[in-house]
Amino acid sequence: MSLLGIDIGTTGCKAVVFSVQGKQLAMSYRNYEIISEIEGYAEVDSVDVWAKVLETIREVALITQSDPIGALSVSSLGEAMVPVSLNREILGNSILGSDQRGVEFSELIQKTCGSEDIFGITGNLPGTFYSMPKIAWIKKYQPGLYQNTNYFLTWADFVCFMLGGKAITNYSLAGRTLLFDIQTSKWSYDLFCLLDLDQSKFPPPQPSGNYLGNVDGNLAKKLNLGNTVAIISGGHDQCCAALGSGIKSNSGAAMYGMGTFICVVPVFSEMPDIYTMFSKKLHIEHHVIPGCFISFIYNQSGGALVKWFKQTFTSCLDQQGYEMQISYNELFSEISDHSTDILVIPRFGATGPPDFLNESKGCISGLSLNHHRGDILKAVLEGISFYIKDCFLKLGDTFSDIGFLVATGGGSVSCKWLQITSDILGKTIVTNKVSEASALGAAIIAGKGSEVFLSFDEAIDSMVNTELTFSPDLSKTKWYDEKFKKYQKFS
């Protein structure tokens, strides 16, 4: 039997099938557009995304008929929720976390309760990014949709529900709503009352890894699936990626996500001290491994900044006038070993803890006519790593025990980027044979929830396989330490 991990992202979804040894057997991907017709709005077409999820499942299930899928689970972006009816009808679009609607409601709970009390309940600082302000906005400005909605479901829980599973909200994504009491693992009655929201519209919270039923028989036939494919509750993509990276609690390792956002995700075997985390502005979230917790630091200027650089500095027209760009491999091959004084402050987008900058501006300095494109790209990669190093120093003990990092995401395929990161942070970085860590994490959850594995540790040992190791070049680390001092002055 094989295991299916489904990963729902902000701009695309994928279905990936793995053997129980962690070998990738098939993958299918579809992308979709963010709808932002009104300034400040950001949503996705729920019907379109669901149709594309089904397409990806159908494709990989057909490819793996010789080793049929026995169980599945879902990893997804946080915050965004889908309004549905009891008979599994999609009622509206899904508002993304970056959408600015609902500011008045996040300000209301902050004014009424205070940031520290909200953090004590939810493990999060109040803000517009979470689900709650969006649902409160819908209740006030789209009352018909609110009344007709039986459930608001996070994307991971939505896919499980639509496939035939029972309606629940997994702990990790419940924690992204700003309505979940992280200490009792229940919905916060007080917060629902404060905003006059109907708690019955939010299915009961449950841990990840629970059996939710089998894929509906009629739907299974259309998707090339067998009759008894188990649906297992999934979780937040950052948590799934940490699991798919092979990170065990208190192992001295953390996930280093190199996707659109750059992020570091450690795993804790017990809940960290609430007030210590509050003082550092570090959120607390249930992990997909029951009893464990995660936090993370992040910067939107990760892969998104590299993509911007590529689009801005490599576009040209062919002889017919069509736009063409070089590949990432070609672009990264222009990075040389020599050092430069070019300094990049990677604040081209929103940053997370400890500063939470939403409207900052990035900076590229130290350029001369002697520099070429590869020099600037190298400085971009250096700046991203300097940002993470600066966060480590500011946040102290919480990240001081990290001995090595497991790299995931699109950036983890670049040996040059990984070596630069290792040299600057002074830490060993490893990569795994499977780079689709979120999907692999979901597949691991499917295996544990369907009792293919007796424990998550057993599942990790079986399905996660290390590939490459990058150790810091101490001579370069010393040089980067001096350049980092300049970064600190300008950042």
Secondary structure, 3 states (H helix, E strand, C coil): CEEEEEEECCCEEEEEEECCCCCEEEEEEEECCCECCCCCCCEECHHHHHHHHHHHHHHHHHHCCCCCEEEEEEEECCCCEEEECCCCCECCCEECCCCCCCHHHHHHHHHHHCHHHHHHHHCCCCCCCCHHHHHHHHHHHCHHHHHHCCEEEEHHHHHHHHHCCCCCEEHHHHCCCCCEECCCCEECHHHHHHHCCCHHHCCCEECCCCEEEECCHHHHHHCCCCCCCEEECCEEHHHHHHHHCCCCCCCCEEEEEECCCEEEEEEECCCCCHHHHHHCCCCCEECCCCCCEECCEEECCCHHHHHHHHHHHHCEECCCCCEECCCHHHHHCCCCCCCCCCEEECCCCCECCCCCCCCCCCEEECCCCCCCHHHHHHHHHHHHHHHHHHHHHHHCHHHHCCCEEEEECHHHHCHHHHHHHHHHHCCEEEEECCCCHHHHHHHHHHHHHCCCCCCHHHHHHHHCCEEEEECCCHHHHHHHHHHHHHHHHHC
